[in-house]
Amino acid sequence: MAGSERDFDVIVVGGGGGGLAAATVAAAEGARVLVVDADKKLGGSTSLSTGVFYAAGTSVQRMLGIEDNPADQYRYYMNVNQHKLEASVVHRLCHDSGPTLEWLLSLGVEFKPGDLYCSGVDGIPRGHMAAGHGASIAAALEGSFTGKTVDVVLNTRVQELLVEGGRVAGIQTADGPVRAGAVVISTGGFGNNRRMLAELYPDAARQGDAAWYIGSKHSKGDGLNMGRAVGADIAGYNRGLLLLTTGFVQELESHLPGWLVYVNREGRRFVDEYTEYSVLAEVLREQLAGECFAIFDEATRATAKAPNCPNWTPDRLDHFIKSKQINSAPTLAELADLVGVRAETLATTIENYNADCDAGQDTWFFKEKKWLQAVRKPPFFAAPIRPQVVCWTGTGLRIDREARVLNKADRHIAGLFAAGEATGGMFGECYAAGGASIGNAVTYGRVAGRNAARFAGH
């Protein structure tokens, strides 16, 4: 792929959900497209995900009699993050995500009405789960290349952007330069780059070597660094999504069992333990030392079960207790001393919690009745809970509502567009909802692809 003779209208760097959408739309506009990806196959982090797409005003919602609209989605996005977002970019995202989901349906992605659910704290079912999960979204997008002018090069990292005549004019790889009319950066985040986590996402870096990233192993911040090298501004410092985990094993469990009792270092409960995962890490961050312990007793261990929690079974818990990954003590007072929480407060917390379990109502945090299990039978257990699962990184290239990359003077960097996890400014301290990341990637991938093709003359 070396040399100036290899001329494309649009080069898409990164073949995840955002890049695949960009390539598909750019080709539909008549552009000749090159997709370059560091992996041995396309799909990126999208193909590894559960495939939830967050959108409002969709045909899937209407099939269930749900009346929704993007204006309400926009207000929710902004309000849940105290308006600390790029308003125009979020506005475009909310108004285009519904049509983008319809577009995916037209490409063959199946979103079953029965899989629609409330994936945020907005109380409206907007989380559309793809049948076949994220892999089916990636496959449908890649399949749409058939008959279009799209070339794909895999196992190739882009080293830098070419700048000629004051505009981005292509890419440099180990094989040489490749020139194009426009470039779309959709390389994903930087979750697998410890140095960049320390620089741009200190909340994640604070977890040290225990933190682990669930996205593509190739998400190392290449696109962000390429953009910075040509003057791009950065948005969304210290933003992203962390999930709570015990760290037993590196297996993703979006929710831990609802019957756990979370107590902070002071020995107090501080949240409904089955609160949406999108906000739990932020709640925990406000606690002393940013950590807590999950308390339960022998009666719960012996009968433990919870949906989508394979490590929370009697046998698995027994294994973690024996390996000292879960703390154990014959009394609550001894357990408190063992893990370093205030014993008297813990005793009061569990006394109040048990009374609520007996009455069938959580009067402190209003957790659903089905999760209320008393903590009475010794021995007692405490599993450390920390926000160590890095789902995605939210710091990235600053773009406008047309997916054009901006410099520090708010001017467009000519010929440079971006989409997906490589961008910043769409997410605040609180992750809006499950499916927001894929919704953002594919929606802005379409915007970037269309505008890159038009910038290149199509």
C-alpha positions in Angstrom: 0.0 0.0 0.0 3.0 2.2 -0.3 3.6 5.2 -2.5 1.8 8.3 -3.8 0.2 6.2 -6.6 -2.1 4.7 -4.0 -4.8 7.4 -4.0 -8.0 7.2 -2.1 -10.8 9.8 -1.5 -11.2 8.9 2.1 -8.9 6.9 4.5 -10.6 5.5 7.6 -8.1 4.7 10.4 -9.7 2.1 12.6 -12.3 -0.5 11.7 -14.6 -0.7 14.7 -18.2 0.4 14.7 -17.4 4.1 14.0 -14.9 3.3 11.3 -17.1 0.7 9.6 -20.0 3.1 9.6 -17.8 5.9 8.2 -16.5 3.7 5.4 -19.9 2.5 4.5 -21.4 5.9 4.2 -18.4 7.5 2.5 -18.5 4.7 -0.2 -22.2 5.3 -0.6 -21.4 8.9 -1.3 -19.2 7.7 -4.2 -15.9 7.9 -2.5 -13.1 5.4 -2.9 -12.3 4.3 0.6 -9.4 2.7 2.4 -9.9 1.2 5.9 -6.7 0.5 7.8 -6.8 -1.4 11.1 -4.1 -2.7 13.5 -6.0 -5.9 14.2 -6.2 -9.1 12.1 -9.9 -8.5 11.6 -12.4 -5.7 11.6 -14.9 -5.0 14.3 -12.8 -3.3 17.1 -14.4 -2.9 20.5 -17.9 -2.9 19.0 -17.5 -6.6 18.1 -16.6 -7.4 21.7 -19.5 -5.6 23.2 -23.0 -6.8 24.1 -24.3 -4.7 21.2 -26.6 -2.3 23.1 -27.5 0.9 21.1 -29.0 3.8 23.0 -31.6 5.7 20.9 -34.9 7.5 21.2 -38.0 7.6 18.9 -37.3 4.3 17.2 -39.6 1.8 15.4 -38.7 -0.8 18.0 -40.0 1.5 20.8 -43.2 2.2 18.8 -43.8 -1.5 18.4 -44.1 -1.6 22.2 -46.3 1.5 22.3 -43.5 3.6 23.7 -43.7 7.3 22.7 -40.2 8.9 22.9 -38.3 11.6 21.1 -34.7 12.8 20.7 -35.4 16.2 22.4 -36.2 14.3 25.7 -33.1 12.2 25.2 -31.0 15.3 24.7 -32.4 16.9 27.9 -31.6 13.7 29.8 -28.1 13.6 28.5 -27.3 17.2 29.5 -29.1 17.1 32.8 -27.5 13.9 34.1 -24.1 15.5 33.5 -24.9 19.0 34.7 -24.5 20.3 31.1 -20.8 19.7 31.3 -20.8 18.5 27.7 -20.4 19.8 24.2 -24.0 20.7 23.7 -24.1 20.9 19.9 -22.3 17.6 19.6 -24.7 15.8 22.0 -27.7 17.4 20.3 -26.6 15.9 17.0 -26.0 12.6 18.6 -29.4 12.4 20.2 -31.3 13.5 17.0 -29.3 11.2 14.7 -29.1 8.1 16.9 -32.7 7.0 16.1 -32.3 7.3 12.3 -28.9 5.5 12.7 -30.6 2.6 14.5 -33.2 2.4 11.6 -30.2 2.4 9.2 -28.7 -0.6 11.1 -32.0 -2.3 10.9 -32.0 -1.8 7.1 -28.6 -3.4 6.9 -29.9 -6.5 8.6 -29.1 -5.9 12.3 -31.9 -7.3 14.4 -33.1 -5.4 17.4 -35.9 -7.4 19.1 -38.6 -5.5 21.0 -38.3 -8.0 23.8 -34.7 -7.0 24.3 -35.4 -3.3 24.7 -34.7 -2.1 28.3 -34.0 0.9 30.5 -30.2 1.1 30.2 -29.8 4.5 32.0 -31.4 6.2 34.9 -34.0 8.0 32.7 -36.7 5.4 33.2 -37.4 5.1 29.5 -36.5 2.0 27.6 -33.9 3.2 25.1 -31.3 0.4 25.3 -31.7 -1.6 22.1 -29.7 -4.9 22.3 -28.7 -6.4 19.0 -29.4 -10.0 18.4 -26.0 -11.5 18.1 -24.6 -8.6 20.2 -21.9 -6.2 19.0 -20.4 -8.8 16.6 -23.6 -8.7 14.6 -23.4 -4.9 14.2 -19.8 -5.1 13.0 -20.6 -8.0 10.6 -23.6 -6.1 9.1 -21.5 -3.0 8.6 -18.6 -5.0 7.1 -21.1 -6.9 4.9 -22.4 -3.6 3.5 -19.0 -3.1 1.8 -20.0 -5.6 -0.8 -20.1 -4.0 -4.2 -18.7 -0.7 -2.9 -15.3 0.9 -3.5 -13.8 0.0 -0.1 -10.3 -1.5 0.3 -9.3 -3.0 3.7 -5.7 -3.4 5.0 -5.3 -5.2 8.3 -2.4 -5.8 10.8 -1.2 -2.3 10.0 -0.7 0.6 12.4 -0.7 4.2 11.1 2.3 6.1 12.3 1.2 9.7 11.6 -0.9 11.9 9.5 0.4 13.5 6.4 -0.1 17.3 6.2 0.3 19.0 2.9 -0.8 22.5 1.9 -2.3 23.2 5.3 -4.6 20.2 5.3 -4.5 16.5 6.3 -3.7 14.7 3.1 -3.2 11.1 4.1 -1.4 8.7 6.4 2.1 7.4 7.0 2.6 3.7 7.6 5.7 1.5 7.9 5.2 0.7 4.2 5.2 4.4 3.2 2.7 7.2 2.7 -0.9 6.9 1.4 -2.6 10.0 0.2 -6.3 10.9 0.3 -8.7 13.7 0.2 -9.7 13.3 3.8 -9.0 11.1 6.8 -11.4 9.8 9.5 -9.8 8.8 12.8 -11.8 6.0 14.5 -9.1 4.2 16.3 -10.9 3.7 19.6 -9.7 4.8 23.0 -6.5 4.4 25.0 -7.6 1.8 27.6 -4.5 -0.4 26.8 -2.0 2.5 27.3 -1.0 2.9 30.9 0.9 6.1 30.2 -2.1 7.7 28.6 -4.4 6.5 31.3 -2.2 8.3 33.9 -2.2 11.5 31.7 -5.8 11.6 30.7 -7.9 9.3 32.9 -6.4 9.4 36.4 -9.5 7.9 38.0 -8.7 4.7 36.1 -4.9 5.0 36.5 -5.4 5.2 40.2 -6.3 1.6 40.3 -2.8 0.7 39.1 -2.1 -2.7 37.6 -5.5 -4.0 38.9 -7.3 -1.9 36.3 -8.1 -3.7 33.1 -9.7 -2.7 29.8 -12.5 -4.7 28.2 -12.1 -3.2 24.7 -9.8 -4.0 21.8 -6.2 -4.8 22.7 -5.2 -2.4 20.0 -6.9 0.6 21.7 -3.7 2.4 22.7 -4.5 6.0 21.8 -3.0 6.1 18.3 -5.6 8.3 16.8 -5.6 10.7 19.7 -1.8 11.1 19.5 -1.9 11.5 15.7 -4.5 14.2 16.1 -2.6 16.0 18.8 0.5 16.0 16.5 -1.3 18.1 13.9 -2.8 20.5 16.5 -6.1 18.9 17.5 -7.7 20.0 20.7 -8.6 17.4 23.4 -12.0 17.2 25.2 -13.4 15.2 28.1 -10.4 15.1 30.5 -10.7 12.2 33.1 -13.9 10.9 31.5 -14.9 7.3 30.7 -16.7 4.4 32.3 -15.5 2.3 35.1 -17.3 -0.7 36.5 -17.2 -2.1 40.0 -15.5 -5.4 40.5 -14.1 -7.6 43.2 -11.2 -8.5 41.0 -11.7 -12.2 41.5 -11.0 -12.8 37.8 -10.8 -10.6 34.8 -14.3 -11.5 33.5 -16.8 -8.8 32.8 -19.9 -8.8 35.1 -21.9 -5.6 34.4 -23.8 -6.0 37.6 -22.7 -7.7 40.8 -25.5 -9.5 42.8 -28.1 -7.2 44.2 -28.2 -9.1 47.5 -24.8 -7.7 48.5 -24.5 -5.0 51.1 -22.1 -2.3 50.2 -20.4 -0.4 53.1 -17.8 2.3 52.9 -14.7 2.7 55.1 -17.0 4.3 57.7 -19.2 1.2 57.9 -22.2 2.8 56.2 -24.3 1.8 53.3 -24.3 4.5 50.7 -26.3 3.3 47.7 -28.9 0.8 46.4 -26.5 -2.0 45.5 -28.4 -2.7 42.2 -28.3 0.8 40.9 -27.5 1.0 37.2 -23.9 0.3 36.5 -23.6 3.5 34.5 -23.5 5.6 37.7 -22.2 3.2 40.4 -18.5 4.0 39.9 -19.2 7.7 40.2 -21.1 7.1 43.5 -18.2 5.1 44.8 -15.7 7.7 43.9 -17.3 10.0 46.5 -16.7 7.6 49.3 -13.6 7.5 51.5 -10.6 6.1 49.6 -13.0 5.4 46.7 -13.6 1.9 47.7 -16.1 -0.2 49.6 -16.8 -3.8 50.8 -19.6 -6.1 49.8 -20.9 -7.8 53.0 -22.8 -11.1 53.1 -23.2 -14.1 55.4 -22.9 -17.9 55.2 -26.6 -18.3 54.5 -26.3 -16.2 51.4 -23.1 -17.9 50.3 -24.6 -21.3 50.6 -27.5 -20.4 48.3 -25.8 -17.7 46.2 -27.1 -17.1 42.7 -27.6 -14.1 40.5 -28.3 -13.5 36.8 -25.2 -13.1 34.7 -22.9 -13.4 37.7 -21.0 -16.7 37.1 -18.5 -16.1 39.9 -21.2 -15.7 42.5 -22.1 -19.3 43.2 -21.6 -21.3 46.4 -18.6 -23.2 45.0 -16.9 -20.2 43.4 -17.4 -18.1 46.5 -15.9 -20.9 48.7 -12.9 -20.9 46.4 -12.4 -17.2 46.7 -12.8 -17.4 50.5 -10.1 -20.1 50.8 -7.8 -18.1 48.5 -8.3 -15.1 50.8 -9.8 -13.0 48.0 -12.8 -12.7 50.2 -12.3 -11.8 53.9 -14.0 -14.0 56.5 -14.6 -13.7 60.2 -16.8 -15.3 62.8 -18.3 -12.0 64.0 -19.1 -8.7 62.3 -16.9 -6.9 64.8 -13.9 -9.1 63.8 -14.7 -8.7 60.1 -14.7 -4.9 60.6 -11.3 -5.0 62.3 -10.0 -7.3 59.6 -10.9 -5.0 56.7 -10.5 -1.7 58.4 -14.0 -0.3 58.7 -15.7 1.3 61.7 -17.1 -1.7 63.7 -19.8 0.1 65.7 -21.2 1.8 62.6 -21.1 -1.5 60.7 -23.1 -3.2 63.4 -25.7 -0.4 63.3 -25.8 -0.6 59.5 -26.4 -4.4 59.4 -28.9 -4.1 62.3 -31.0 -1.6 60.3 -30.6 -3.6 57.1 -31.8 -6.8 58.7 -34.8 -5.1 60.1 -35.6 -3.8 56.6 -35.2 -7.4 55.3 -37.6 -8.7 57.9 -40.1 -5.9 57.0 -39.6 -6.5 53.2 -38.7 -2.8 52.5 -35.4 -1.1 52.2 -36.1 2.2 54.0 -32.7 3.6 53.5 -32.0 3.2 49.7 -35.2 1.5 48.5 -33.5 -1.5 46.9 -36.0 -3.9 45.3 -37.5 -6.4 47.8 -36.3 -9.4 45.8 -32.7 -8.5 46.7 -33.2 -8.1 50.4 -31.3 -10.9 52.2 -30.5 -10.6 55.9 -26.9 -10.8 57.2 -27.2 -13.0 60.3 -25.5 -16.4 60.0 -21.8 -16.6 60.7 -19.2 -16.6 59.3 -19.5 -13.2 57.8 -17.8 -12.2 54.6 -16.4 -9.0 53.0 -15.3 -8.7 49.4 -13.4 -5.6 48.4 -15.1 -3.6 45.6 -13.2 -1.1 43.5 -13.8 0.6 40.1 -11.2 -1.4 38.2 -12.9 -2.4 35.0 -12.2 0.2 32.3 -15.1 -0.1 29.8 -14.1 2.8 27.6 -12.1 6.1 27.7 -14.0 9.3 27.2 -11.1 11.7 26.6 -10.4 12.3 22.9 -10.2 14.6 19.9 -12.6 17.5 20.1 -15.0 17.5 17.2 -18.0 19.7 16.1 -21.4 18.4 15.2 -20.2 17.6 11.7 -17.4 15.3 13.1 -14.7 17.8 12.0 -11.7 17.7 14.3 -11.1 21.1 15.9 -7.8 22.8 17.0 -7.4 24.9 20.1 -8.7 28.0 18.3 -11.9 26.2 17.5 -11.1 26.0 13.8 -11.5 22.9 11.7 -8.4 21.0 10.9 -9.0 20.7 7.1 -9.4 17.2 5.9 -9.6 15.6 9.4 -12.7 13.9 10.8 -13.2 11.6 13.8 -15.8 9.4 15.4 -16.3 7.0 18.3 -14.0 6.4 21.3 -11.2 8.4 19.7 -13.3 11.6 20.3 -14.2 13.4 23.5 -16.9 15.8 24.8 -19.9 13.5 24.5 -19.8 12.1 28.0 -19.5 13.7 31.4 -18.8 12.4 34.9 -21.8 10.2 34.6 -22.2 7.7 31.8 -25.6 8.5 30.3 -26.7 4.9 29.7 -25.7 1.5 28.5 -25.4 1.6 24.7 -24.4 5.2 24.6 -20.9 4.4 23.4 -21.9 2.2 20.5 -24.7 4.7 19.7 -22.1 7.5 19.6 -19.6 5.5 17.5 -22.0 4.4 14.8 -23.9 7.7 14.7 -20.9 9.9 14.4 -19.2 7.4 12.1 -22.0 8.1 9.6 -21.6 11.8 10.1 -17.8 11.6 9.7 -18.0 9.4 6.6 -20.5 11.5 4.8 -18.6 14.8 5.5 -15.2 13.3 4.7 -16.5 12.1 1.3 -18.0 15.5 0.6 -14.8 17.3 1.7 -12.9 15.0 -0.7 -15.2 16.2 -3.5 -18.1 13.7 -3.5 
